Each structure stands twice: as structure tokens, then as C-alpha cells.
């Protein structure tokens, strides 16, 4: 149970939702906070660009089969499952919640947790760095395009929104990459501080989104039963992807360390990328409902992958012990 404890970051986000529900920002203060949030999003992706090592990505290109497998799981298998989830009857999940499920299926993988779980499980950490970085790099373009194609029927979303992504996410990201020769060392030395900025920015975005949603009556639109159904749907989606990446990578002949990397990099969805994208791509009144599936999925993936990583590590220790006893 200690390994399955709630992530502190998720607890902070839940607390933020609670504060926004009790004390939502309104009127002129909401407009001002909206501009602050836009600036925070731009700076967030500028720092993402500055932190991404081009050498790591270039070095990883040699392992192209692994990276293509991770990208296929992230941007083909997940969106296909999102389409299937969209067929659920309205009596189970409302249209905005279903849109949120489809949207989370279009997002890139996480970086930090993918690498951390791969390391714990004794996987190929270098490949995990490259695969997760590539997923986020491609995701800045692919995620909004996929979401645009899959969510047209939900309204409030058009290809014009992609240009907002270019202006608020892609342009700052590219600027950060261009600035890396000058500020890269400074950024690398301050990972802990910038990690706090990352998380603080997401908390700010969630507070802004849920404040708007609360003023529009979000908690009159979502029932306890619907949240339970949503959690079950997230569990099913994650289970299918974990099984597909585990058995698929083994059938394709990847080594055990590479299989572990594919499982953990191919099964994640990034809260850090998803919340800012949702705040740009969707009408303000829908963002709270749109990101709700992502917040639930994020916690489920952390708990499930923490358990799996420990199991992989235990098997690796048993194998190493057996090999030593034979020798």
C-alpha cells in the first residue's frame, strides 16, 4: 500500500480543484489571471525547449525501431482507444467528459516519470530519455492535430486552434531550443527549482480552468457515478496499452531492457503538456471537464506503473541472483 500512495502532486491538484470550487476567481480578476496563465504557459514551454538535450535525441535515433514502437503506441494505439471510448452512450459519460477521454489519448508521453520508472525496473534508461523526449517533441504538433481530427463532432474545436498551439507552445519551445547554447547549463543546474515552476504553472492553469468551470456549474454536470465510470474507463485504456506494449515488444524481439522502456514510455500521458494544451484548444467553460479524465488517468498510471516497475526490478534481482549462483 505504501507503493500505491497518492502522488503529492495529484493531492495538490485536488486541493486546487477544491479551492477553485469554493473560491473561484471572477470578473476582472479572472481576466487578469487568464493573461498571467498565458504567460506562464509560454514560459513553461520555453523552459521545456531549453532543457531538451539535442545530443540525447540525436544519439537515440540509432534505436529507431524502439522509438517508432513507442510513438505508435502513443499516437496510434491510444487515439484508436479514444475513438472507441467516444462510442460510449451518453447515459454513462457526458459529451465533454468523452471529449476529455479522447483528448488525453492524443497527448504525448511523460518525460520524468517514464524515465524514473524505466530506471527502477532496470530498463534501457538512455533509450527512455530519447523516446520520451521525442514523444513530447512530436506531440506539440501531433497532439492538437489528432485532437482536431477526432473531436470535430464535439464542437468548440477547430483547426484554427492549432495556430494557437503554434503561437503559445511551439514558438516558445523552439525559442528555448535556440537559446539552449547560452542558457542550457544554467537550466540544467536548476532542475529542482524549474521542476517546482513546472508544477506551479500547472496548478495555476488548473485553478484558472476550474474557476471558470465552477462559475458555469461543473459540479451540477458531473455525478459520482460518472466519475466512477470514468475511472473504470481509464483503467481499461491503460490496461490495454500496458498489455499491448508488453506482449507486442516481446513478440517483436526486443531485449528485456528495451521491452521495459517501451512499456513505460508507451503507456504514459503527460499532464504537464495536456493541461496547457486544453486551456488553449477548448472554450474556457469546457476546460475543467476536459482535463478531469486526464487528472484521473495520471494518478492511475502512476500507481499502476509504480507497482509494475517494482515487479520488474524484483524479477531482475532474481535473475541476477540465479546467474551469480550458476557462476
Sine and cosine of phi, psi and omega as CSV:
sin_phi,cos_phi,sin_psi,cos_psi,sin_omega,cos_omega
0.00,0.00,-0.51,0.86,0.01,-1.00
-0.89,0.47,-0.59,0.81,-0.02,-1.00
-0.95,0.30,-0.36,0.93,-0.06,-1.00
-0.98,-0.21,0.33,0.95,-0.01,-1.00
-0.91,0.42,0.40,-0.92,0.04,-1.00
-0.90,0.43,0.70,-0.71,0.06,-1.00
-0.91,0.41,0.70,-0.72,-0.03,-1.00
-0.87,0.50,-0.56,0.83,0.02,-1.00
-0.91,0.42,-0.68,0.74,0.03,-1.00
-0.90,0.43,-0.63,0.78,0.06,-1.00
-0.87,0.49,-0.64,0.77,0.04,-1.00
-0.90,0.44,-0.64,0.77,0.03,-1.00
-0.92,0.39,-0.63,0.78,0.05,-1.00
-0.89,0.45,-0.66,0.76,0.05,-1.00
-0.89,0.45,-0.61,0.79,0.03,-1.00
-0.89,0.45,-0.67,0.74,0.06,-1.00
-0.88,0.47,-0.65,0.76,0.03,-1.00
-0.90,0.44,-0.69,0.72,0.03,-1.00
-0.90,0.44,-0.68,0.73,0.02,-1.00
-0.90,0.44,-0.53,0.85,0.01,-1.00
-0.94,0.33,-0.59,0.81,-0.02,-1.00
-1.00,0.03,-0.60,0.80,-0.08,-1.00
-0.74,-0.67,0.91,0.41,0.01,-1.00
-0.94,0.35,0.56,-0.83,0.06,-1.00
-0.98,0.18,0.62,-0.79,-0.09,-1.00
-0.68,-0.73,0.23,-0.97,0.17,-0.99
0.86,0.52,-0.69,-0.72,-0.04,-1.00
-0.89,0.46,-0.58,0.82,0.02,-1.00
-0.89,0.46,-0.61,0.79,0.03,-1.00
-0.91,0.41,-0.64,0.77,0.04,-1.00
-0.89,0.45,-0.71,0.71,0.00,-1.00
-0.89,0.45,-0.68,0.73,0.01,-1.00
-0.91,0.42,-0.54,0.84,0.05,-1.00
-0.88,0.48,-0.67,0.74,0.04,-1.00
-0.93,0.37,-0.64,0.77,0.06,-1.00
-0.87,0.49,-0.65,0.76,0.01,-1.00
-0.90,0.44,-0.66,0.75,0.03,-1.00
-0.88,0.47,-0.66,0.75,0.04,-1.00
-0.90,0.44,-0.67,0.75,0.01,-1.00
-0.89,0.46,-0.63,0.77,0.02,-1.00
-0.90,0.44,-0.72,0.70,0.02,-1.00
-0.87,0.49,-0.71,0.71,0.00,-1.00
-0.92,0.39,-0.60,0.80,0.03,-1.00
-0.85,0.53,-0.74,0.68,-0.04,-1.00
-0.98,0.21,-0.42,0.91,0.15,-0.99
-0.88,0.47,-0.71,0.71,0.01,-1.00
-0.93,0.36,-0.57,0.82,0.09,-1.00
-0.86,0.50,-0.69,0.72,0.02,-1.00
-0.91,0.42,-0.65,0.76,-0.02,-1.00
-0.93,0.37,-0.47,0.88,-0.04,-1.00
-1.00,0.07,-0.33,0.94,-0.07,-1.00
-0.97,0.24,0.90,-0.44,-0.01,-1.00
-0.98,0.20,0.87,-0.49,0.04,-1.00
-0.92,0.40,-0.52,0.86,0.02,-1.00
-0.89,0.47,-0.63,0.77,-0.01,-1.00
-0.91,0.42,-0.66,0.75,0.01,-1.00
-0.92,0.39,-0.69,0.72,-0.01,-1.00
-0.90,0.44,-0.67,0.74,0.00,-1.00
-0.89,0.45,-0.51,0.86,-0.04,-1.00
-0.99,0.16,-0.21,0.98,-0.04,-1.00
-0.89,0.46,-0.42,0.91,0.01,-1.00
-0.91,0.42,-0.39,0.92,-0.03,-1.00
-0.98,-0.18,0.79,0.62,-0.19,-0.98
-0.91,0.42,-0.54,0.84,0.00,-1.00
-0.89,0.46,-0.69,0.73,0.01,-1.00
-0.89,0.45,-0.71,0.70,-0.06,-1.00
-0.92,0.39,-0.62,0.79,0.05,-1.00
-0.91,0.42,-0.59,0.81,0.03,-1.00
-0.91,0.42,-0.70,0.72,0.03,-1.00
-0.90,0.44,-0.70,0.72,0.00,-1.00
-0.90,0.43,-0.59,0.81,0.03,-1.00
-0.91,0.41,-0.66,0.75,0.05,-1.00
-0.90,0.43,-0.66,0.75,-0.08,-1.00
-0.96,0.29,-0.70,0.71,-0.17,-0.99
-0.92,-0.38,0.06,1.00,0.08,-1.00
-0.84,-0.55,-0.85,0.53,-0.04,-1.00
-0.90,0.43,-0.77,0.64,-0.01,-1.00
-0.85,0.52,-0.78,0.63,0.02,-1.00
-0.86,0.51,-0.57,0.82,0.06,-1.00
-0.89,0.46,-0.66,0.75,0.06,-1.00
-0.92,0.39,-0.56,0.83,0.07,-1.00
-0.89,0.45,-0.62,0.78,0.05,-1.00
-0.90,0.44,-0.68,0.73,0.03,-1.00
-0.89,0.45,-0.65,0.76,0.03,-1.00
-0.89,0.46,-0.53,0.85,0.01,-1.00
-0.91,0.41,-0.22,0.98,0.02,-1.00
-1.00,0.08,-0.05,1.00,0.00,-1.00
-0.88,0.48,0.59,-0.80,-0.03,-1.00
-0.92,0.39,0.55,-0.83,0.00,-1.00
-0.85,0.52,-0.36,0.93,0.01,-1.00
-0.94,0.35,-0.35,0.94,0.01,-1.00
-1.00,-0.06,-0.76,0.65,-0.03,-1.00
-0.70,-0.71,0.71,-0.71,0.00,-1.00
-0.94,0.33,0.27,-0.96,-0.04,-1.00
-0.85,0.52,-0.71,0.70,0.01,-1.00
-0.89,0.45,-0.61,0.79,0.03,-1.00
-0.91,0.41,-0.68,0.73,0.06,-1.00
-0.89,0.46,-0.63,0.78,0.07,-1.00
-0.88,0.47,-0.62,0.78,0.03,-1.00
-0.90,0.43,-0.62,0.78,0.04,-1.00
-0.90,0.43,-0.71,0.70,0.02,-1.00
-0.90,0.44,-0.65,0.76,0.00,-1.00
-0.89,0.46,-0.70,0.71,-0.01,-1.00
-0.89,0.46,-0.52,0.86,0.02,-1.00
-0.94,0.34,-0.27,0.96,0.00,-1.00
-1.00,-0.04,-0.12,0.99,-0.15,-0.99
-0.99,0.17,0.35,-0.94,0.06,-1.00
-0.97,0.26,0.11,-0.99,0.04,-1.00
-0.97,0.26,0.27,-0.96,0.14,-0.99
-0.97,0.25,0.25,-0.97,0.08,-1.00
-0.96,-0.26,-0.89,0.46,-0.12,-0.99
-0.86,0.50,-0.78,0.63,-0.08,-1.00
-0.94,0.33,-0.55,0.84,0.05,-1.00
-0.88,0.48,-0.71,0.70,-0.01,-1.00
-0.93,0.37,-0.67,0.74,-0.03,-1.00
-0.89,0.46,-0.73,0.68,-0.02,-1.00
-0.93,0.38,-0.60,0.80,0.06,-1.00
-0.88,0.47,-0.66,0.75,0.02,-1.00
-0.90,0.43,-0.72,0.69,0.00,-1.00
-0.87,0.50,-0.63,0.78,-0.08,-1.00
-0.99,0.12,0.04,1.00,-0.01,-1.00
0.92,0.38,0.64,0.77,0.04,-1.00
-1.00,-0.05,-0.18,-0.98,-0.01,-1.00
-0.99,0.10,1.00,-0.06,-0.11,-0.99
-0.92,0.40,-0.66,0.75,0.00,-1.00
-0.86,0.50,-0.67,0.74,0.03,-1.00
-0.92,0.38,-0.57,0.83,0.02,-1.00
-0.90,0.43,-0.66,0.76,0.05,-1.00
-0.85,0.52,-0.73,0.68,-0.03,-1.00
-0.93,0.38,-0.70,0.72,-0.06,-1.00
-0.91,0.42,-0.70,0.71,-0.01,-1.00
-0.92,0.39,-0.63,0.78,0.03,-1.00
-0.91,0.42,-0.69,0.72,0.02,-1.00
-0.89,0.45,-0.64,0.77,0.02,-1.00
-0.86,0.51,-0.70,0.71,0.00,-1.00
-0.94,0.35,-0.59,0.81,0.02,-1.00
-0.90,0.44,-0.76,0.65,0.02,-1.00
-0.93,0.36,-0.52,0.85,-0.06,-1.00
-0.90,0.44,-0.48,0.88,0.01,-1.00
-0.86,0.51,-0.53,0.85,0.02,-1.00
-0.99,-0.14,-0.74,0.68,-0.12,-0.99
-0.94,0.35,-0.62,0.78,-0.08,-1.00
-0.87,0.50,-0.77,0.64,0.03,-1.00
-0.92,0.40,-0.54,0.84,0.03,-1.00
-0.92,0.39,-0.72,0.70,0.03,-1.00
-0.89,0.46,-0.71,0.71,0.00,-1.00
-0.89,0.47,-0.62,0.79,0.03,-1.00
-0.88,0.47,-0.67,0.74,-0.01,-1.00
-0.94,0.35,-0.64,0.77,-0.10,-0.99
-1.00,0.09,-0.34,0.94,-0.13,-0.99
-0.92,-0.39,0.22,0.97,0.01,-1.00
-0.85,0.53,-0.59,0.81,-0.07,-1.00
-0.94,0.35,-0.26,0.97,-0.02,-1.00
-1.00,0.06,-0.19,0.98,0.02,-1.00
0.96,0.28,0.23,-0.97,0.03,-1.00
0.94,0.33,0.21,0.98,-0.05,-1.00
-0.58,-0.81,0.78,-0.63,-0.01,-1.00
-0.60,-0.80,0.19,-0.98,0.04,-1.00
-0.89,0.45,-0.37,0.93,0.07,-1.00
-0.86,0.50,-0.47,0.88,0.00,-1.00
-0.90,0.43,-0.44,0.90,0.00,-1.00
-0.89,0.46,-0.57,0.82,0.02,-1.00
-0.91,0.41,-0.51,0.86,0.09,-1.00
-0.91,0.41,-0.59,0.81,0.07,-1.00
-0.90,0.44,-0.69,0.73,0.01,-1.00
-0.86,0.51,-0.70,0.71,-0.07,-1.00
-0.96,0.30,-0.65,0.76,-0.14,-0.99
-0.99,-0.15,-0.32,0.95,-0.02,-1.00
-0.88,-0.48,-0.82,0.57,-0.10,-0.99
-0.92,0.39,-0.72,0.70,-0.03,-1.00
-0.88,0.48,-0.74,0.67,0.07,-1.00
-0.88,0.47,-0.59,0.81,0.01,-1.00
-0.89,0.45,-0.73,0.68,0.01,-1.00
-0.89,0.45,-0.65,0.76,0.04,-1.00
-0.87,0.49,-0.64,0.77,0.04,-1.00
-0.90,0.44,-0.65,0.76,0.05,-1.00
-0.89,0.46,-0.67,0.74,0.01,-1.00
-0.92,0.40,-0.53,0.85,-0.02,-1.00
-0.99,0.10,-0.16,0.99,-0.08,-1.00
-0.83,0.55,-0.63,0.77,0.02,-1.00
-0.84,0.55,-0.43,0.90,-0.04,-1.00
-0.99,-0.15,-0.56,0.83,-0.09,-1.00
-0.89,-0.45,0.02,1.00,-0.06,-1.00
-0.86,0.52,-0.72,0.70,-0.01,-1.00
-0.90,0.43,-0.65,0.76,0.02,-1.00
-0.88,0.47,-0.68,0.74,0.00,-1.00
-0.91,0.40,-0.69,0.73,-0.03,-1.00
-0.90,0.43,-0.52,0.85,-0.01,-1.00
-0.97,0.23,-0.25,0.97,-0.08,-1.00
-0.86,-0.50,0.64,0.77,-0.05,-1.00
-0.88,0.47,-0.66,0.76,-0.03,-1.00
-0.90,0.43,-0.72,0.69,-0.01,-1.00
-0.90,0.43,-0.67,0.74,-0.02,-1.00
-0.95,0.31,-0.46,0.89,0.11,-0.99
-0.90,0.44,-0.62,0.78,0.08,-1.00
-0.90,0.43,-0.62,0.79,0.04,-1.00
-0.90,0.43,-0.68,0.74,0.05,-1.00
-0.80,0.59,-0.80,0.60,-0.08,-1.00
-0.93,0.36,-0.62,0.79,0.05,-1.00
-0.89,0.45,-0.60,0.80,0.03,-1.00
-0.90,0.44,-0.67,0.74,0.00,-1.00
-0.91,0.41,-0.64,0.76,0.06,-1.00
-0.86,0.51,-0.69,0.73,0.02,-1.00
-0.88,0.48,-0.69,0.72,-0.02,-1.00
-0.91,0.42,-0.66,0.75,0.02,-1.00
-0.90,0.44,-0.67,0.74,0.01,-1.00
-0.89,0.46,-0.69,0.72,0.02,-1.00
-0.88,0.47,-0.72,0.70,-0.04,-1.00
-0.90,0.43,-0.73,0.69,-0.05,-1.00
-0.96,0.27,-0.46,0.89,0.12,-0.99
-0.87,0.50,-0.72,0.69,0.03,-1.00
-0.90,0.44,-0.67,0.74,-0.02,-1.00
-0.91,0.41,-0.62,0.78,-0.01,-1.00
-0.91,0.41,-0.66,0.75,0.02,-1.00
-0.90,0.43,-0.33,0.94,0.02,-1.00
-0.98,-0.19,0.11,0.99,0.11,-0.99
0.99,0.10,0.65,0.76,-0.05,-1.00
-0.86,0.51,-0.65,0.76,-0.10,-1.00
-0.98,0.21,-0.10,0.99,0.17,-0.98
-1.00,0.03,-0.18,0.98,-0.06,-1.00
-0.98,-0.19,-0.30,0.96,-0.07,-1.00
-0.87,-0.49,0.81,-0.59,0.02,-1.00
-0.99,-0.17,0.25,-0.97,0.07,-1.00
-0.87,0.49,-0.63,0.77,0.03,-1.00
-0.88,0.47,-0.66,0.75,-0.02,-1.00
-0.91,0.41,-0.62,0.78,0.04,-1.00
-0.91,0.42,-0.63,0.77,0.04,-1.00
-0.90,0.43,-0.68,0.73,0.04,-1.00
-0.90,0.44,-0.64,0.77,0.01,-1.00
-0.89,0.46,-0.70,0.71,0.02,-1.00
-0.88,0.48,-0.66,0.76,0.03,-1.00
-0.90,0.44,-0.65,0.76,0.03,-1.00
-0.89,0.46,-0.66,0.75,0.03,-1.00
-0.89,0.45,-0.65,0.76,0.04,-1.00
-0.88,0.47,-0.68,0.73,0.00,-1.00
-0.90,0.43,-0.73,0.69,0.00,-1.00
-0.87,0.50,-0.74,0.67,0.00,-1.00
-0.89,0.45,-0.66,0.75,0.01,-1.00
-0.88,0.48,-0.68,0.74,0.01,-1.00
-0.89,0.46,-0.70,0.72,-0.04,-1.00
-0.93,0.36,-0.66,0.75,0.04,-1.00
-0.87,0.49,-0.69,0.72,0.01,-1.00
-0.91,0.41,-0.69,0.73,-0.04,-1.00
-0.90,0.43,-0.68,0.73,-0.01,-1.00
-0.94,0.34,-0.60,0.80,-0.01,-1.00
-0.93,0.37,-0.80,0.60,-0.04,-1.00
-0.96,0.28,-0.59,0.81,0.00,-1.00
-0.91,0.42,-0.70,0.71,0.00,-1.00
-0.91,0.41,-0.57,0.82,0.05,-1.00
-0.92,0.38,-0.68,0.74,0.00,-1.00
-0.91,0.41,-0.48,0.88,-0.01,-1.00
-0.99,0.13,-0.02,1.00,0.11,-0.99
1.00,0.09,0.31,0.95,0.04,-1.00
-0.95,0.32,0.49,-0.87,0.09,-1.00
-0.92,0.40,0.28,-0.96,-0.03,-1.00
-0.86,0.50,-0.72,0.70,0.05,-1.00
-0.86,0.51,-0.61,0.79,0.03,-1.00
-0.94,0.33,-0.59,0.80,0.07,-1.00
-0.85,0.52,-0.69,0.72,0.01,-1.00
-0.88,0.47,-0.69,0.73,0.02,-1.00
-0.87,0.49,-0.69,0.73,-0.01,-1.00
-0.90,0.43,-0.66,0.75,0.00,-1.00
-0.87,0.49,-0.76,0.65,-0.11,-0.99
-0.99,0.17,-0.53,0.85,0.03,-1.00
-0.99,0.14,-0.46,0.89,-0.06,-1.00
-1.00,0.01,-0.13,0.99,-0.09,-1.00
-0.94,-0.33,0.01,1.00,-0.10,-1.00
-0.99,-0.12,0.39,-0.92,0.16,-0.99
-0.74,-0.68,0.71,-0.70,-0.18,-0.98
-1.00,0.05,0.90,-0.43,0.13,-0.99
-0.92,0.38,-0.61,0.79,-0.05,-1.00
-0.89,0.45,-0.54,0.84,0.06,-1.00
-1.00,0.02,-0.59,0.81,-0.13,-0.99
-0.93,0.37,-0.68,0.73,-0.04,-1.00
-0.90,0.43,-0.74,0.67,0.06,-1.00
-0.88,0.48,-0.65,0.76,0.02,-1.00
-0.88,0.48,-0.70,0.71,-0.02,-1.00
-0.88,0.47,-0.63,0.78,-0.03,-1.00
-0.92,0.38,-0.36,0.93,0.02,-1.00
-1.00,-0.04,-0.64,0.77,-0.17,-0.99
-0.99,0.12,-0.43,0.90,-0.13,-0.99
-0.90,-0.44,0.43,-0.90,0.08,-1.00
-0.84,0.54,0.57,-0.82,-0.11,-0.99
-0.81,0.58,-0.62,0.79,-0.04,-1.00
-0.94,0.35,-0.28,0.96,-0.03,-1.00
-0.99,-0.16,-0.28,0.96,-0.17,-0.99
-0.87,0.50,-0.66,0.75,0.00,-1.00
-0.84,0.55,-0.73,0.68,0.03,-1.00
-0.94,0.35,-0.57,0.82,-0.03,-1.00
-0.91,0.42,-0.65,0.76,-0.07,-1.00
-1.00,0.07,-0.17,0.98,0.00,-1.00
-0.86,0.52,-0.73,0.68,0.07,-1.00
-0.86,0.51,-0.62,0.79,-0.01,-1.00
-0.90,0.43,-0.66,0.75,0.01,-1.00
-0.90,0.43,-0.64,0.77,0.03,-1.00
-0.93,0.36,-0.70,0.72,0.00,-1.00
-0.88,0.47,-0.63,0.78,-0.04,-1.00
-0.86,0.51,-0.72,0.70,0.01,-1.00
-0.92,0.39,-0.65,0.76,0.00,-1.00
-0.89,0.45,-0.67,0.74,-0.02,-1.00
-0.92,0.40,-0.58,0.81,0.04,-1.00
-0.91,0.42,-0.71,0.70,-0.02,-1.00
-0.91,0.41,-0.71,0.70,-0.03,-1.00
-0.92,0.40,-0.68,0.73,-0.07,-1.00
-0.97,0.26,-0.48,0.88,0.11,-0.99
-0.89,0.45,-0.67,0.74,0.03,-1.00
-0.91,0.42,-0.72,0.69,-0.02,-1.00
-0.90,0.43,-0.67,0.74,-0.02,-1.00
-0.87,0.49,-0.65,0.76,0.02,-1.00
-0.91,0.41,-0.63,0.78,0.02,-1.00
-0.91,0.41,-0.68,0.73,0.06,-1.00
-0.87,0.49,-0.68,0.73,-0.02,-1.00
-0.89,0.45,-0.66,0.75,0.02,-1.00
-0.90,0.44,-0.64,0.77,0.03,-1.00
-0.91,0.41,-0.63,0.77,0.02,-1.00
-0.89,0.45,-0.64,0.77,0.01,-1.00
-0.91,0.41,-0.64,0.77,0.04,-1.00
-0.90,0.44,-0.67,0.74,0.01,-1.00
-0.89,0.45,-0.68,0.73,0.00,-1.00
-0.91,0.42,-0.65,0.76,0.02,-1.00
-0.90,0.44,-0.65,0.76,0.03,-1.00
-0.90,0.43,-0.65,0.76,-0.01,-1.00
-0.91,0.41,-0.63,0.78,0.01,-1.00
-0.92,0.40,-0.64,0.77,-0.01,-1.00
-0.93,0.38,-0.56,0.83,0.04,-1.00
-0.92,0.39,-0.68,0.74,-0.01,-1.00
-0.94,0.34,0.00,0.00,0.00,0.00
